C-alpha cells in the first residue's frame, strides 16, 4: 500500500490572433500554483499550438499509467461541433466547421488517455465556454460545450452549463476559476461538495447568468485538501493498469483493454497505439503448417508505435489516387469504399506513406511496418498460432478467411470449418479485433511489410527493432497475414510470404505505421 500520486496538466490559451482572451494564462498560473500546494505534480503550459497540445496530452496519459489521481485543466477558447467538444489551440486556422476537427484538439482525446491509463480517479476541468470566435463563418450556432458522459472513475467539470457561454471576466482571473481555487483549498471538502459550493458562488456573482455544471461517474471519495489533522489515505488497489504486453498462455486470447486511437486528418485513417515490448518471434517446430523460413524462434523487442486500426481501404487510398481500381473477383466487386485496397504494390504503399507525411506538413512520419512489428502487433501478447486460440472453428468470429462460404462458392478445399459469410474480401473491421484493438490481422488480405525477404533473415536479426534490408532494390519484400481464401495452415501470426515490389494481387493490401 502507498500514498497515491497526483498528476496534473494545466493549459491556458489566450494569445489568439482572432478574439484574444485576457484571463486564461492568469487562470492557468493560479490553478497550477494551487494544485502544487495541494500535492500535485503539475505540468503547466501556456499558449500552445495544436502539435504541442497533443504532445503534452499524450505525455500526461503516460504519467497516469503509474496510477493515482489525474487532473486536466484547460482555460481558453472551446466549442462544440456536431455534438463533440474541441479545445482551440493558439494559431488555429479555422474558417468553417469542417476545419475544426483538423485544427483543434478533441476533448475525447484527453478522456481516451485517462481511460487507457486505468488509474483510480480522473478530473477534467474545462473553463472553455467563451463565445465561439469563428461563429460568423459557421452555419450552425451551437453555443458553449456539449455534455459528455464521464467514463468510469471520472468527473468532468464545466465553467457553465452545456450549451451556455461564460464571460472572460473583468478581473485578472475568470469568475469560475477564481471561485474554484478558493474552494478547493478549503480542508475537509469532498470533491462533489467543492463543485457544489463553486456552482453557488458563480451563480450568485454573475446574477444567475453563469451556472457551472458537472458530469460524474466517481465511485470513491476524493479530497483536494484533507480535513485538518488527517493523514493521506492509502489505496491497496487501483483500476488495473495495462501492461505493455499481456502475457497470455498458449492457446488463449488476450484480454481487451481500451485502445488509444489517433485519427489522421486528411484521410480519416485511424491508428491504434501499440505499446513497446518483447516477444518470441517465429514458430516452434511443432506448430501445424509451419514452414522452414519461420525460424529459428528468437526474442525480439520493439519500441511503441502507432499502427493502422484496419487495412487501408479503397476510400482512403482514393484520397491519394482517385482513379484506383481494386477490380473484382469473378463478378464479386472488390471496389467498395470500406473494403481493403488491393491491386496495390509495395511501391504504391510507400508512395501513400510519403504523400500522407507531406499532407500533414511533415509533422508525422508514415511507413510500412517491419515484419517484427507486424508479428508483435498480430500476437498482441499471445503465444499460439492465432491470437484467438488454437480452435480453428473460432476463426470466423475474428477474421474473414477461407471458410465454408468460400469453399462452396469457389469449390475450395482445406478451408476452416465455420462460416464467416463472405465469399471474397469483407468491409474492414467486420469481425472482432485482437487485444491491441487491431482488425483483420489474419484475414481479408495479405499485407506488405517494409523488410526485404530472406528465408534466413531471422538468423541475422538484432534483438531490438530488427529490420532486414539486404539485397538489391528489386528484391522481394515481405508480406504477412492471412487472406480471404486462406486455409487453417495459412492463417497464422508467424506465416511469412514474399512479393516483388511492383507486384499486385486480389488478396494483397497493406496497413501503415505512424512513428511516435
Residue, then its C-alpha position, 0 to 999 in steps of 0.5 A: x500500500x502507498x500514498x497515491x500520486x497526483x498528476x496534473x496538466x494545466x493549459x491556458x490559451x489566450x494569445x489568439x490572433x482572432x478574439x484574444x482572451x485576457x484571463x486564461x494564462x492568469x487562470x492557468x498560473x493560479x490553478x497550477x500554483x494551487x494544485x502544487x500546494x495541494x500535492x500535485x505534480x503539475x505540468x503547466x503550459x501556456x499558449x500552445x499550438x495544436x502539435x504541442x497540445x497533443x504532445x503534452x496530452x499524450x505525455x500526461x496519459x503516460x504519467x497516469x499509467x503509474x496510477x493515482x489521481x489525474x487532473x486536466x485543466x484547460x482555460x481558453x477558447x472551446x466549442x462544440x461541433x456536431x455534438x463533440x467538444x474541441x479545445x482551440x489551440x493558439x494559431x488555429x486556422x479555422x474558417x468553417x466547421x469542417x476545419x475544426x476537427x483538423x485544427x483543434x484538439x478533441x476533448x475525447x482525446x484527453x478522456x481516451x488517455x485517462x481511460x487507457x491509463x486505468x488509474x483510480x480517479x480522473x478530473x477534467x476541468x474545462x473553463x472553455x465556454x467563451x463565445x465561439x470566435x469563428x461563429x460568423x463563418x459557421x452555419x450552425x450556432x451551437x453555443x458553449x460545450x456539449x455534455x459528455x458522459x464521464x467514463x468510469x472513475x471520472x468527473x468532468x467539470x464545466x465553467x457553465x452549463x452545456x450549451x451556455x457561454x461564460x464571460x472572460x471576466x473583468x478581473x485578472x482571473x475568470x469568475x469560475x476559476x477564481x471561485x474554484x481555487x478558493x474552494x478547493x483549498x478549503x480542508x475537509x471538502x469532498x470533491x462533489x461538495x467543492x463543485x457544489x459550493x463553486x456552482x453557488x458562488x458563480x451563480x450568485x456573482x454573475x446574477x444567475x447568468x453563469x451556472x457551472x455544471x458537472x458530469x460524474x461517474x466517481x465511485x470513491x471519495x476524493x479530497x483536494x485538501x484533507x480535513x485538518x489533522x488527517x493523514x493521506x489515505x492509502x489505496x491497496x488497489x487501483x483500476x488495473x493498469x495495462x501492461x505493455x504486453x499481456x502475457x497470455x498462455x498458449x492457446x488463449x486470447x488476450x484480454x481487451x483493454x481500451x485502445x488509444x486511437x489517433x485519427x489522421x486528418x486528411x484521410x480519416x485513417x485511424x491508428x491504434x497505439x501499440x505499446x513497446x515490448x518483447x516477444x518470441x518471434x517465429x514458430x516452434x517446430x511443432x506448430x501445424x503448417x509451419x514452414x522452414x523460413x519461420x525460424x529459428x524462434x528468437x526474442x525480439x523487442x520493439x519500441x511503441x508505435x502507432x499502427x493502422x486500426x484496419x487495412x487501408x481501404x479503397x476510400x482512403x487510398x482514393x484520397x491519394x489516387x482517385x482513379x484506383x481500381x481494386x477490380x473484382x473477383x469473378x463478378x464479386x466487386x472488390x471496389x467498395x469504399x470500406x473494403x481493403x485496397x488491393x491491386x496495390x504494390x509495395x511501391x504504391x504503399x510507400x508512395x501513400x506513406x510519403x504523400x500522407x507525411x507531406x499532407x500533414x506538413x511533415x509533422x508525422x512520419x508514415x511507413x510500412x511496418x517491419x515484419x517484427x512489428x507486424x508479428x508483435x502487433x498480430x500476437x498482441x501478447x499471445x503465444x499460439x498460432x492465432x491470437x484467438x486460440x488454437x480452435x480453428x472453428x473460432x476463426x470466423x468470429x475474428x477474421x474473414x478467411x477461407x471458410x465454408x462460404x468460400x469453399x462452396x462458392x469457389x469449390x475450395x478445399x482445406x478451408x476452416x470449418x465455420x462460416x464467416x459469410x463472405x465469399x471474397x474480401x469483407x468491409x474492414x473491421x467486420x469481425x472482432x479485433x485482437x487485444x491491441x484493438x487491431x482488425x483483420x490481422x489474419x484475414x481479408x488480405x495479405x499485407x506488405x511489410x517494409x523488410x526485404x525477404x530472406x528465408x534466413x533473415x531471422x538468423x541475422x536479426x538484432x534483438x531490438x527493432x530488427x529490420x532486414x534490408x539486404x539485397x538489391x532494390x528489386x528484391x522481394x519484400x515481405x508480406x504477412x497475414x492471412x487472406x480471404x481464401x486462406x486455409x487453417x495452415x495459412x492463417x497464422x501470426x508467424x506465416x511469412x510470404x514474399x512479393x516483388x515490389x511492383x507486384x499486385x494481387x486480389x488478396x494483397x493490401x497493406x496497413x501503415x505505421x505512424x512513428x511516435 
